[in-house]
């Protein structure tokens, strides 16, 4: 399964967000792999003067919901999110659900 998502980035937090990800915590990276996430990328793009983050990853497991609960239960990952979440500005659809990232529809894929 492939996932794409988008969220806003607070301009004043952009450098900190990039610094965090330039030295991502090893235990967070380990948990991502344990939860069957592969080929994970986050991109930054400015649109009309506002920064946005676009993420992509592939899920290789068999129970996405269980793996995401496992990730959310991890203490180190929760600490990481306490650093990254305040940098982000959810789009209205995500904010309405209490989420950070908005899912995107895949309209094309080629291997």
SULBEL-V744844 format. One record per residue. N is the residue number from 1. RES is the residue in one small letter. D_CENTER is the distance of its C-alpha to the mean C-alpha in Angstrom with 1 decimal. Layout:
BEGIN
n->[N;N]
res->[RES;RES]
d_center->[D_CENTER;D_CENTER]
END
This chain:
BEGIN
n->[1;2;3;4;5;6;7;8;9;10;11;12;13;14;15;16;17;18;19;20;21;22;23;24;25;26;27;28;29;30;31;32;33;34;35;36;37;38;39;40;41;42;43;44;45;46;47;48;49;50;51;52;53;54;55;56;57;58;59;60;61;62;63;64;65;66;67;68;69;70;71;72;73;74;75;76;77;78;79;80;81;82;83;84;85;86;87;88;89;90;91;92;93;94;95;96;97;98;99;100;101;102;103;104;105;106;107;108;109;110;111]
res->[x;x;x;x;x;x;x;x;x;x;x;x;x;x;x;x;x;x;x;x;x;x;x;x;x;x;x;x;x;x;x;x;x;x;x;x;x;x;x;x;x;x;x;x;x;x;x;x;x;x;x;x;x;x;x;x;x;x;x;x;x;x;x;x;x;x;x;x;x;x;x;x;x;x;x;x;x;x;x;x;x;x;x;x;x;x;x;x;x;x;x;x;x;x;x;x;x;x;x;x;x;x;x;x;x;x;x;x;x;x;x]
d_center->[15.5;13.2;10.1;9.2;7.5;8.3;8.6;11.3;11.7;14.8;17.2;18.7;15.6;14.5;16.6;15.4;11.7;12.9;15.3;12.9;11.0;14.5;15.5;12.6;14.4;16.1;15.9;12.1;12.3;15.1;13.5;10.8;13.9;15.9;13.7;14.4;11.2;12.6;12.3;8.7;8.5;7.0;10.1;11.8;14.6;17.2;18.8;22.0;21.4;18.0;14.8;11.8;8.4;8.1;5.8;8.0;8.9;12.1;13.1;16.6;17.7;19.9;18.5;14.9;15.5;17.2;14.7;11.9;14.8;15.6;12.2;12.5;16.1;15.6;17.0;15.4;11.8;12.9;14.4;11.4;9.6;13.0;12.6;9.2;9.5;12.9;11.8;10.0;12.3;11.4;13.5;16.5;15.7;12.6;14.6;17.5;15.8;14.4;10.8;8.2;6.7;9.7;10.4;12.4;15.8;16.5;19.9;20.8;20.2;22.7;22.9]
END
